[in-house]
Structures are given as C-alpha cells and as structure tokens.
C-alpha cells in the first residue's frame, strides 16, 4: 500500500486538524493570518479547510513552516499528535524530519 | 502649417504629463518604501525596547511566573487590549493571572480563562488533571470608564505559548472586546519578542545551573557542613547542602534533603527557619556557640548574603562546625587542671599536718619519726609529680632530651624488678625478670629507660589483684631489644587502648588510679626519642602486656667521634 495520502478529503482532513489545533493553541486571529500566507488554502471561520489547490504535501509543509515561525518549539510538541492520527505525511521541522505512522 | 506646432504642443504636453505622472508614481513608490522602512525600524525599535525592559526586569529570576508577569507588564501598553493574562505550569498546578486594562465582566474573564486553559490542555493534555489557581488584577486608572456590557465576550485574541528548554511552561493571552483588534504584524511582533525572551531566559537558566553546579562542587569539598537557603518573603527554600552537612544532620549522601527536614533536625529549641528569616530581616549574622545534635556538638554560623533584595529574595548561608573533639578536650583540660591541683594538694596537706605536729614539740620519738617519714614520702611524691609535669611540658615543647651511653639493659631490668619485689610481696603479687644474655651492651639513656620500666611495673601493680603475677622480659629481636611488662591484671578495654598514650590518660580513667596519669605519655616520649616503639596488647579479665623496643646501637670509640649536642627528643617524638 502506498503511504502517500491520495485523496483530497484526506488532505483536507489533515490540514483541518493542523489548523484547528492551532486555532486553540494560538487563537483564531493569528491562525487565520498565518494560514493566509500559504496560497491556495481556503478556510472557514472555524478553521475548517473548504478547498485547496496545488501539491498537498508542499502545502502541508508550508503551513507547518508558517506556524513554526510563530513557535517552532510548540509545533514540535504538538505536531506529532496530529501525525499519529494521519498516516503517510512527512514534515520537516528545522533539521528534523517527522513522519506519521505507517498506514494500515 | 498652423497644425504642425499644435501637434508638437500636444505631443510635448503628453510627454511632460507622462514624465510628471511617472515622477509622481515613482515618488509615491519611494514614499511607500520609505514608509515601510520607517515602520520596520519603529517595529524593531519597539522590539528592542521591550526586550531591554524584559531583560532588565527579569534579572536573575528563575521563576517562570515572574518571567511571564514581566513579559505581560512590559507589553501591556503596546496594544489596545481588554485583558492580558498568563498561565504558568509548575508542580502540577496551573496558575492563571489576568490583568484587566478595561473593566470586564465576570463572563468575559471566565471566557479568557477558558481560552488560556484550552491552549494549555491542547499543548499538553496531561495538564487537564492539574489544579487551577486563579487571580485577577484590575489596572483601570480612569474613574470615568463605561462598564462593559455584561454579555460582552472577547472578540479578538491571540495566545503565545511559553517554552523554555523544550519544556512547555505556560501561555500568555491577549484579548480585546473589539473584533479584528490586532494586525498580523503586531501579533508576530509579540511572538518574536516572547521567543527572544525565552532564549534569554534559557541563557540565564544555563548560567544559573552552571553557577549552581560550580557552587555545589566548591562546597562539597568543605569539611564543615555548608548549606545555602533562599528566603522569598516568609518562605525558606534549601538551595544547596554539602555532604558534610548531610552527614552531621544524619542524612545519607544520596538522600534528598528537603528544607523542612533539614530545619526539623535543628529542633524546636533552635527554630532555624525563624533564625534565617531574622538574619535576613536584620541583615545581621549570628552564631550558635553550642548546638547539641545527638551525641555531637556544633557551632552554627548563620549569615545573610546579598542575593536579589530588590525582589525580596535573599540568601542565607548556614554552616556547621563540628566542635565535639574541641568540647571533649576542653572538658579533659578542665579535669586535668582539677586533677593536678588535687594531686599536689594531697601530699602538701600531709606535709603541712606533719610539720605542724613536729613544731608542736609534744611528740614522742617514734611519732616524730613517723611524721618525718610522712614529710619525706609526701615531698618525694610531689617531686615525682612535678617532674612528670615538667617532662610532659618538655615533650610538648620539643625540649625533652635523652643522654645515650653504652649500658646493659639486663642489669637495668633486673635492678628495677628487685626494687619492686618488696612492694609486690606486700600486695601478694609476684614479680620476676626474664633476661636475655644474648643482648649486648648498647646505647640508650639508662635513667630514662629505667623510668619507663618503673612506670610500667608500677601501673601493673596498681591493676593486678592479689595472687597475680608480673613478668618483665628482655628479648633480642634482630636489631632491636624488646622489653615486655606483662601482668595478670584486669586488662584494658579495646576502645580505651587508643587513649592510653595520650597526655590525659588518667582523666579518661583508662589506666591510672592515682597520680597525674602522665606516665605512659612520658614513656612513649622516651621510647620514641630512642627511635623505638611502644604498644599495648590487652584483653579485659586476662591481663595486659605493654611492649617496647629499643634499637641496638653500639657506641664507637667515643674519643674519635665528633662532639654533638644531644638530639632533641621532640624531633623523633613528633615524627
């Protein structure tokens, strides 16, 4: 089985999980402003991804990078929890590469 | 013909207009650039100012609560805000503090608390079981404020998590009742400031940890007990304790000695915590001259040290000096003086009484003779004791000298044993000498060695019961002669044997029943001065053997030897 997520829904779910987590951690204002720096992602008022365009993996990495600019330490402490729920994603955080669990 | 200049004029006008428009646009772009640069500079300047403020206020604090509060108070005037709060996590307690910059209702404050806690729980889900402690502070200066509507809730907010050395320690939340109150630029500016403050705090923590390690290493090697307490208001915290202090207080080296346990060991009569707070309050050191802990005595020094008094944090060092030995010696010295006075007064009283009777002139011849004997014996006893005291003093001062000449040790032993036989028989004790004819004449101080044997046999006679036996034997062993005085007396307990040759033996009730008790101390000095050795072999109930050796040194033709001053005994004795 291919570990790479393939469906748009999966990407949406993953990105929604990331964004909604940081909605709570950082607050909605800064989260919305941070996500808006990555082009091609459209989110609702509650942080749900409505649509996105472009390479999903790249967009995930870009979103994580933008949140890391706010606090890399916090992203480091929290992102693993999301990766565990969504198999097949790879994230580079500083010099470290984090990978989600193998898909069953 | 007229059309040409008109066309030219129109073209020229367009050209000039175009240039003018271009210049205006360029100028506008330039102005925008300048404006952006200016904003960037102001932003940086702000950042530097706030960071300077934070670093000057943080000082050497290592409490995350005070760090968070410092950050909060430094940035509260940068934004239009309703509340600014922080939550810190330590020891399974989440402490929340909210500063109201506008009057907010209870509902608003509850919402702020929920925002803070939601963020904390999201970063570290384990904290959901922690206790929450909440405080609030109003900072509204104006009296003419219009109270916020009861149903008003935060419309804009953002939260900055605090992470120090990869440990999540709290959050700061800024809220406003107005929607879209904060620009992205403002928010990221604050994230940047907090991030740099975290780095500064990590550095400070590193320095503090490093200094603590250095301090711990430094004081761990001190033989005195050393402790450093930090006093924060009425709270006394133990910062460092060295192994000597742990040992003195009855803790094991690996034990985690907490402040209350350490303070508890000093007991209610001392109340160390109160003394520490008192030392800080009065900024004055104090000494407890004699604190008894179990069977030991200690001198306790309590001294305040400058730490961070501006913030109400002070340090106090408490050091313990073990004075048990000193105390014991003091008691021994005191008893020794009493003993000397008693020992000298006793024969003196006899002399005084006997001479008074003699001067009365009413005694019969037999009684007069008896009184004269009392005077003679008492004065001899006094003289012996005074000589002992003088010898001991000489030994201590390093002025004791021996005069060695070729002599026969067998003769010395035999003569001394013979001299004791009369006294021994009166006590129903037998004394015998076992001589060794293979021992040649060799160099030793005949008078002083005789003094040693006299002393040893005399001690044996005091402690050997009737029907007992004392043997003084001489034996050649390679290059030394070994003399043994063995008795069938009461013996000496092992724990008291070590004290036997010290100056105040008698006081310790180790050996001597009467006299100054300096005999064995002087004997050791004499034997050491010869380069020999003296020791004991004793068992309670079975008897005692005191053995000593003298090196066999044969004198050369003395006339050919260079004339030398006698060797000060102390030079060998003290080695």
Interface residues (C-beta under 8 A of the other chain):
Chain A: X21 X24 X25 X26 X27 X28 X29 X30 X33 X34 X69 X70 X71 X73 X74 X76 X77 X78
Chain B: X115 X118 X119 X122 X123 X124 X156 X157 X158 X159 X160 X161 X163 X166 X168 X173 X180 X182 X184 X187 X188 X191 X195 X198
